[in-house]
Amino acid sequence: MIVGLIIPCKTNCCTTAIFSGKVTQDGRPIIWKNRDSSFEQNRVEYVPAGGDVKYSFIYLSNSAPTKEAWSGVNSVGFSIMNSVSYNIRKEGDTTPANQMDKEGFVMYDALAVCETLQDFENMLDRLAKPMGIEANFGVIDAYGGAAYYEVNNFSWQKFDINDSPEGYIVRSNYSFSGREGEGQGYVRYDNAKKVIEDRMKEGNKIDTRFVMDSLSRNFYQSELGFNPISRGFDYFVDKDFIPRRSTVSVSIIQGVNPGEDSSLAVMWCTLGYPPVSQIVPLMVCAGKDIPADFRATEKSVNSSACNRALKRKEKVFFTNDSGRACIDLRQIKQNIKEISAVEEKIYLDFFEMLDYWRECNRVDTGQLESFYEGLEIR
């Protein structure tokens, strides 16, 4: 049975959130991004400190030579991600299209030189105007700072997570400081809010596994009022779920508490459509030893993990007789079942090490290297 309608949307759409330590299980902040893009090939890169790069960092990248980051974390615990905004450009702004879409370059530069939220604010102030930006940037640092910055070509507005009574903030593809009623992603915003609110009402706090398993891969649709997988559907129209056909990666960055070694920050990442791609924990201190499957190789600019996920994705989507893009939910359930078995071991093994490292307030890089050597990536 196939039900639903297609809601058109630009391809550069994302669903994101920041969770403060008040609502997370261990008191550490988390930023999350389901990345939607027309660029399906994604990889992770490591950049060492040196020259104009003050801090080493890892970042999510298109499989392309440009220095654009779509999320990342650096060696001093500064982390950043974004969602494009479609209602924040000021009336009368005539900046041409060829001077826009600079968010990825800005995030790359921020990871290279920023340590605190104040550093990022100073950077925004220094950028030449127009900045070439229409975005909501989510940022955390190692000093308890966490905020969204809604940025247009000439100005920015800060939404501090510490001022949020809920302890978290969600953003999709519109800005709260932008033109009311315009923009995109209202349904996905409502989807995410409902899933998070239900979690909080049950008395449970937020952790990495919830964000990946129950948020990034969740097919609840607020306009319909239900999750078609929970209702037992075998097929469904791709109708503005959090994970959509255009979703190409997930990044979940868990920061540190003030006073902790900033190398303990973790970037959990999937490459590819999240219901068919596997999550892996990545750390800046691993340097170039982050899993090879997530990086470019000498033979290819693409990552092996993303290539495999794209092949699995081919079996998930099809076009019905009416020309609508549909999802084979049986394939989704089967893939999640297979991946979850591998992820369960990764979670258990990694968190056991991470808890010990937190007690010692340092990462055992030899132990981390051994973990990566034995890592199974499907």
Phi, psi and omega per residue, in radians:
M1 nan 2.319 -3.140
I2 -2.130 2.222 -3.077
V3 -2.278 2.641 2.945
G4 2.051 3.072 3.136
L5 -2.235 2.754 3.057
I6 -1.595 2.320 3.020
I7 -1.855 1.991 -3.100
P8 -1.164 2.578 3.117
C9 -2.729 2.576 3.052
K10 -1.085 2.722 -3.019
T11 -1.382 -0.362 -3.122
N12 -1.549 1.086 -3.120
C13 -2.051 2.588 -3.129
C14 -2.543 2.765 3.015
T15 -2.095 2.244 -2.983
T16 -2.444 2.872 3.055
A17 -2.795 2.706 2.951
I18 -2.098 2.295 3.086
F19 -2.009 2.167 3.107
S20 -1.376 2.894 3.108
G21 -1.066 -0.317 3.134
K22 -1.151 -0.447 -3.067
V23 -2.018 0.044 3.115
T24 -1.701 2.713 -3.039
Q25 -1.113 -0.610 -3.091
D26 -1.916 0.154 3.064
G27 1.424 0.090 3.130
R28 -1.760 2.519 -3.098
P29 -1.255 2.702 3.105
I30 -2.347 2.376 2.919
I31 -2.040 2.514 -3.039
W32 -2.344 2.478 3.075
K33 -2.530 2.103 2.845
N34 -1.581 1.959 -3.048
R35 -1.588 2.189 3.032
D36 -1.902 2.295 -3.092
S37 -2.785 2.746 3.017
S38 -1.407 -0.164 3.133
F39 -1.649 1.726 -3.007
E40 -1.337 -0.500 -3.084
Q41 -1.446 1.983 3.135
N42 -2.120 2.712 3.061
R43 -2.646 3.034 3.066
V44 -2.025 2.423 -3.141
E45 -2.196 2.642 3.045
Y46 -1.952 2.351 3.101
V47 -2.117 2.064 3.128
P48 -1.346 2.736 3.067
A49 -1.205 2.640 3.134
G50 2.519 2.489 -3.113
G51 1.154 -2.200 3.140
D52 -1.363 -0.135 -3.140
V53 -1.628 1.853 -3.097
K54 -1.319 -0.663 -3.092
Y55 -2.191 2.360 3.034
S56 -1.152 2.694 -3.118
F57 -2.775 2.816 2.967
I58 -2.031 2.587 -3.079
Y59 -2.668 2.680 3.042
L60 -1.440 2.280 -3.027
S61 -2.342 2.638 2.817
N62 -1.119 2.651 3.050
S63 -1.359 1.280 -3.059
A64 -2.661 2.809 -3.050
P65 -1.340 -0.146 -3.091
T66 -1.250 2.611 3.129
K67 -1.587 1.301 3.116
E68 -2.142 2.231 3.088
A69 -1.859 2.390 3.111
W70 -1.896 -0.101 2.887
S71 -3.104 2.844 3.121
G72 3.007 3.026 3.127
V73 -2.496 2.511 3.136
N74 -1.957 -3.135 -2.979
S75 -1.222 -0.240 3.094
V76 -1.856 0.293 3.005
G77 1.442 0.192 3.054
F78 -1.429 2.245 -3.098
S79 -2.282 2.586 -3.092
I80 -2.624 2.601 2.997
M81 -2.649 3.126 -3.127
N82 -2.688 2.895 2.859
S83 -2.350 2.436 3.098
V84 -1.185 2.487 3.095
S85 -1.984 2.405 -3.117
Y86 -1.974 0.344 3.091
N87 -2.422 0.255 -3.010
I88 -1.812 -0.213 3.141
R89 -1.159 2.326 -3.063
K90 -1.247 2.571 3.062
E91 -1.045 2.362 3.128
G92 1.528 -0.055 3.110
D93 -1.281 2.012 -3.080
T94 -1.881 0.385 3.129
T95 -0.999 2.182 -3.103
P96 -1.180 2.730 -3.071
A97 -1.046 -0.573 -3.093
N98 -1.283 -0.061 3.056
Q99 -1.889 0.147 -3.093
M100 -1.820 -3.046 3.071
D101 1.090 0.775 -3.122
K102 -1.753 0.186 -3.075
E103 -1.022 -0.729 -3.114
G104 -1.116 -0.674 3.106
F105 -1.170 -0.697 3.137
V106 -1.113 -0.749 -3.131
M107 -1.187 -0.643 3.069
Y108 -1.046 -0.846 -3.130
D109 -1.145 -0.646 3.130
A110 -1.109 -0.743 3.107
L111 -1.092 -0.548 -3.097
A112 -1.306 -0.485 -2.984
V113 -2.266 -0.184 -3.032
C114 -1.671 2.434 3.042
E115 -1.981 -0.565 -3.061
T116 -2.254 2.935 3.026
L117 -1.034 -0.671 3.130
Q118 -1.074 -0.665 3.079
D119 -1.037 -0.740 -3.136
F120 -1.161 -0.712 3.107
E121 -1.084 -0.744 3.111
N122 -1.088 -0.658 3.127
M123 -1.116 -0.784 3.107
L124 -1.050 -0.701 -3.134
D125 -1.160 -0.553 -3.100
R126 -1.414 -0.371 -3.083
L127 -1.063 2.446 3.083
A128 -1.081 2.483 -3.142
K129 -1.804 2.430 -0.026
P130 -1.216 2.553 -3.048
M131 -1.370 -0.292 -3.084
G132 1.320 0.600 -3.012
I133 -2.290 2.373 2.900
E134 -2.423 1.604 -2.966
A135 -2.785 2.779 2.920
N136 -1.876 1.980 3.103
F137 -1.687 2.248 3.029
G138 -1.763 2.212 -3.023
V139 -2.361 2.425 2.940
I140 -2.319 2.709 3.044
D141 -2.269 -3.107 -3.064
A142 -1.510 0.122 -3.065
Y143 -1.998 0.284 3.130
G144 1.629 0.035 3.128
G145 -1.414 2.410 3.096
A146 -2.751 2.185 -3.078
A147 -2.838 2.754 2.898
Y148 -1.736 2.497 3.032
Y149 -2.094 2.019 3.087
E150 -1.613 1.996 -2.896
V151 -2.163 2.277 2.978
N152 -2.017 -2.921 -3.043
N153 -1.132 -0.395 -2.996
F154 -2.217 -0.202 -3.075
S155 -2.731 3.005 3.111
W156 -2.545 2.735 3.080
Q157 -2.310 2.372 -3.076
K158 -1.724 2.386 3.018
F159 -2.092 1.737 -3.044
D160 -1.358 2.246 -3.122
I161 -1.094 -0.491 -3.133
N162 -1.217 -0.286 3.090
D163 -1.605 -0.082 -3.116
S164 -1.441 2.095 3.129
P165 -1.119 -0.423 -3.128
E166 -1.421 -0.382 -3.109
G167 1.515 0.082 3.085
Y168 -2.674 2.825 3.092
I169 -2.404 2.388 3.087
V170 -1.951 2.473 3.017
R171 -2.434 2.472 3.004
S172 -2.063 -2.010 -3.026
N173 -2.061 0.700 2.946
Y174 -2.604 2.785 -3.105
S175 -1.961 2.460 3.138
F176 -1.192 -0.396 3.093
S177 -1.603 0.031 -3.102
G178 -1.583 -2.914 -3.100
R179 -1.233 2.124 -3.041
E180 -1.077 2.351 3.087
G181 1.464 -0.060 3.129
E182 -1.879 3.078 -3.107
G183 1.668 -2.960 -3.096
Q184 -2.431 2.926 3.054
G185 1.543 0.298 -3.129
Y186 -1.121 -0.683 3.139
V187 -1.170 -0.793 3.124
R188 -1.114 -0.632 3.036
Y189 -1.020 -0.848 3.135
D190 -1.120 -0.666 3.091
N191 -0.995 -0.898 -3.089
A192 -1.110 -0.765 3.139
K193 -1.041 -0.735 -3.121
K194 -1.132 -0.770 -3.133
V195 -1.109 -0.748 -3.137
I196 -1.195 -0.775 -3.138
E197 -1.056 -0.728 3.115
D198 -1.063 -0.718 3.104
R199 -1.058 -0.796 -3.108
M200 -1.186 -0.660 3.141
K201 -1.115 -0.514 3.111
E202 -1.331 -0.050 3.133
G203 1.468 0.203 -3.129
N204 -1.751 2.538 3.112
K205 -1.682 3.082 -3.019
I206 -1.607 2.401 2.993
D207 -2.470 3.059 -3.086
T208 -1.007 -0.768 -3.081
R209 -1.124 -0.701 3.094
F210 -1.079 -0.801 -3.100
V211 -1.056 -0.744 -3.118
M212 -1.302 -0.949 -2.987
D213 -1.333 -0.702 -2.974
S214 -1.873 -0.069 3.113
L215 -2.091 -1.003 -3.116
S216 -1.095 -0.553 -3.091
R217 -1.868 0.296 -3.032
N218 -1.539 2.294 -3.111
F219 -1.809 0.362 3.015
Y220 -1.134 2.398 -3.140
Q221 -2.224 2.016 -2.966
S222 -1.134 -0.574 3.118
E223 -1.198 -0.611 3.103
L224 -1.423 -0.568 -3.137
G225 1.475 0.260 3.114
F226 -2.728 2.962 3.073
N227 -1.836 2.053 -3.068
P228 -1.107 -0.459 3.072
I229 -1.176 -0.768 3.114
S230 -1.113 -0.499 3.140
R231 -1.466 -0.079 3.068
G232 1.525 0.269 3.100
F233 -1.198 2.489 3.040
D234 -1.543 -0.538 -3.120
Y235 -2.390 2.690 3.094
F236 -2.775 2.626 3.059
V237 -1.235 2.452 3.129
D238 -1.248 1.564 -2.947
K239 -1.967 1.262 2.989
D240 0.935 0.810 2.985
F241 -1.361 2.980 3.025
I242 -1.083 -0.890 2.986
P243 -1.537 2.091 -3.105
R244 -2.134 3.023 3.137
R245 -1.001 -0.519 -3.116
S246 -1.515 0.006 3.130
T247 -1.351 2.149 -2.988
V248 -2.000 -0.153 3.125
S249 -2.998 2.905 3.007
V250 -2.321 2.378 2.976
S251 -2.259 2.279 3.121
I252 -2.249 1.902 -3.066
I253 -1.877 2.083 3.100
Q254 -1.738 2.091 -3.108
G255 -1.441 -2.827 -3.113
V256 -2.142 2.841 3.023
N257 -1.398 2.666 3.077
P258 -0.959 2.315 -3.121
G259 1.657 -0.292 3.090
E260 -1.370 2.701 3.040
D261 -1.078 2.154 -3.071
S262 -1.152 -0.306 3.107
S263 -1.196 -0.170 3.127
L264 -1.401 -0.082 3.061
A265 -1.136 2.485 -3.076
V266 -2.216 2.339 3.021
M267 -1.882 1.830 3.053
W268 -1.467 2.301 -2.979
C269 -2.490 2.491 2.896
T270 -2.121 2.582 3.054
L271 -1.995 2.141 -3.080
G272 1.857 3.108 3.121
Y273 -1.001 2.078 -2.934
P274 -1.021 -0.585 3.120
P275 -1.183 -0.204 -3.141
V276 -2.151 0.166 -3.111
S277 -2.114 2.642 -2.989
Q278 -1.721 2.445 3.133
I279 -1.513 2.491 -3.140
V280 -2.406 2.399 3.090
P281 -1.475 2.273 -3.111
L282 -2.140 2.506 -3.119
M283 -2.314 2.462 -3.109
V284 -1.052 -0.653 -3.063
C285 -1.151 -0.237 3.062
A286 -1.274 -0.337 3.125
G287 1.038 -2.337 -3.114
K288 -1.316 0.002 3.123
D289 -1.597 0.164 2.999
I290 -1.060 2.675 -2.990
P291 -0.858 2.282 -3.099
A292 -1.064 -0.537 -3.127
D293 -1.109 -0.334 -3.115
F294 -1.671 -0.104 -3.063
R295 -1.956 2.944 2.980
A296 -1.221 2.759 3.108
T297 -2.091 3.060 3.102
E298 -1.127 -0.455 -3.084
K299 -1.648 -0.328 -3.036
S300 -2.617 2.520 3.057
V301 -1.402 -0.195 -3.115
N302 -1.619 2.709 3.101
S303 -1.576 2.525 -3.138
S304 -1.123 -0.676 -3.126
A305 -1.085 -0.717 3.136
C306 -1.205 -0.689 3.109
N307 -1.014 -0.780 -3.127
R308 -1.159 -0.698 3.133
A309 -1.129 -0.658 3.130
L310 -1.140 -0.625 3.085
K311 -1.153 -0.711 3.102
R312 -1.164 -0.639 -3.133
K313 -1.090 -0.561 -3.136
E314 -1.013 -0.500 -3.117
K315 -1.473 -0.179 -3.049
V316 -1.545 -0.712 -3.017
F317 -1.813 2.501 3.063
F318 -2.634 2.888 3.122
T319 -1.862 2.231 -3.116
N320 -1.452 -3.101 -3.065
D321 -1.131 -0.339 3.127
S322 -1.613 0.051 3.131
G323 1.447 0.254 -3.129
R324 -1.605 2.468 3.073
A325 -1.318 2.165 -3.069
C326 -2.146 2.785 -3.118
I327 -1.978 2.316 3.000
D328 -1.516 1.716 -3.067
L329 -1.210 -0.362 3.055
R330 -1.147 -0.713 3.085
Q331 -1.137 -0.698 3.111
I332 -1.023 -0.878 -3.107
K333 -1.097 -0.699 3.136
Q334 -1.157 -0.766 3.138
N335 -1.132 -0.781 3.132
I336 -1.075 -0.689 3.115
K337 -1.068 -0.783 -3.120
E338 -1.201 -0.758 -3.117
I339 -1.207 -0.681 -3.112
S340 -1.042 -0.601 3.133
A341 -1.100 -0.684 3.103
V342 -1.290 -0.744 -3.109
E343 -1.120 -0.591 3.138
E344 -0.993 -0.786 3.128
K345 -1.173 -0.681 3.117
I346 -1.079 -0.821 3.118
Y347 -1.010 -0.883 -3.080
L348 -1.084 -0.840 -3.094
D349 -1.171 -0.757 -3.074
F350 -1.239 -0.753 -3.113
F351 -1.173 -0.526 3.053
E352 -1.092 -0.770 3.091
M353 -1.165 -0.778 -3.071
L354 -1.089 -0.711 3.102
D355 -1.050 -0.731 3.117
Y356 -1.149 -0.772 3.133
W357 -1.086 -0.641 3.113
R358 -1.156 -0.646 3.072
E359 -1.098 -0.685 -3.140
C360 -1.466 -0.244 -3.081
N361 1.034 0.687 3.044
R362 -2.868 2.690 3.099
V363 -1.595 2.325 2.997
D364 -1.490 1.716 -3.036
T365 -1.147 -0.502 3.072
G366 -1.159 -0.720 3.099
Q367 -1.161 -0.674 3.106
L368 -1.128 -0.724 3.122
E369 -1.080 -0.728 3.112
S370 -1.126 -0.670 3.109
F371 -1.058 -0.791 -3.140
Y372 -1.174 -0.621 3.125
E373 -1.117 -0.567 -3.130
G374 -1.690 0.118 -3.056
L375 -1.277 2.315 3.048
E376 -1.708 2.120 3.114
I377 -2.100 2.077 -3.106
R378 -1.581 nan nan
